[in-house]
């Protein structure tokens, strides 16, 4: 009987392979990543009844994503 692990660390510890699911539980901390994710501000459901109104709601969503750093700012 043999077993192939989907997640393993190669000999010497220089490389870890995740072939399965990596689950990070709430409250856990991952170090070494250059930036952290910031949730965007809530965007209410659109109640627009016109295309112009929908454009306003959509642009508000884009602005919130940019403010949170989840989307690059306009250049």
C-alpha positions as CSV (number, residue, x, y, z in Angstrom):
1,X,0.0,0.0,0.0
2,X,1.3,3.4,-0.9
3,X,0.1,6.9,-0.3
4,X,0.7,10.1,-2.3
5,X,0.2,13.2,-0.2
6,X,-1.2,16.2,-2.1
7,X,0.3,18.7,0.4
8,X,3.9,18.2,1.3
9,X,7.2,19.9,2.1
10,X,10.1,18.9,0.0
11,X,13.3,17.6,1.6
12,X,15.2,20.4,3.1
13,X,12.1,22.5,3.7
14,X,12.7,25.0,1.0
15,X,9.5,24.3,-0.9
16,X,6.0,23.4,0.3
17,X,3.5,22.1,-2.3
18,X,-0.2,22.6,-1.8
19,X,-2.1,20.2,-4.1
20,X,-5.2,20.0,-2.1
21,X,-7.1,22.8,-0.3
22,X,-5.4,25.3,2.0
23,X,-7.9,26.5,4.6
24,X,-6.9,29.5,6.7
25,X,-9.2,29.7,9.7
26,X,-10.7,33.0,11.0
27,X,-8.2,34.7,13.3
28,X,-5.2,32.9,11.7
29,X,-2.3,35.0,10.6
30,X,-0.2,34.5,7.4
31,X,3.2,36.2,7.5
32,X,5.5,37.1,4.6
33,X,2.8,38.3,2.2
34,X,3.6,41.9,1.2
35,X,0.0,43.2,1.6
36,X,-3.1,42.4,3.5
37,X,-6.6,42.4,2.1
38,X,-9.0,45.1,3.2
39,X,-12.7,44.7,2.8
40,X,-14.3,47.3,0.6
41,X,-17.0,49.4,2.1
42,X,-20.5,48.0,1.6
43,X,-22.3,48.9,-1.6
44,X,-26.1,48.7,-1.2
45,X,-28.1,46.8,-3.7
46,X,-29.0,48.9,-6.7
47,X,-32.5,50.1,-7.0
48,X,-31.8,51.9,-10.3
49,X,-34.6,52.0,-12.8
50,X,-32.6,53.7,-15.5
51,X,-29.3,53.0,-17.1
52,X,-28.0,56.3,-15.9
53,X,-28.9,55.3,-12.3
54,X,-27.2,52.0,-12.7
55,X,-24.1,53.8,-13.9
56,X,-24.1,55.9,-10.8
57,X,-24.4,52.8,-8.6
58,X,-21.7,50.9,-10.5
59,X,-19.3,53.8,-10.3
60,X,-19.8,54.0,-6.6
61,X,-18.9,50.3,-6.3
62,X,-15.7,50.9,-8.4
63,X,-14.8,53.8,-6.2
64,X,-15.1,51.7,-3.0
65,X,-13.0,48.9,-4.5
66,X,-10.3,51.4,-5.4
67,X,-10.4,53.0,-2.0
68,X,-10.0,49.6,-0.3
69,X,-7.0,48.9,-2.5
70,X,-8.7,45.9,-4.2
71,X,-8.6,47.6,-7.6
72,X,-5.9,49.8,-9.1
73,X,-6.6,53.5,-9.2
74,X,-7.3,55.3,-12.4
75,X,-4.0,56.3,-14.1
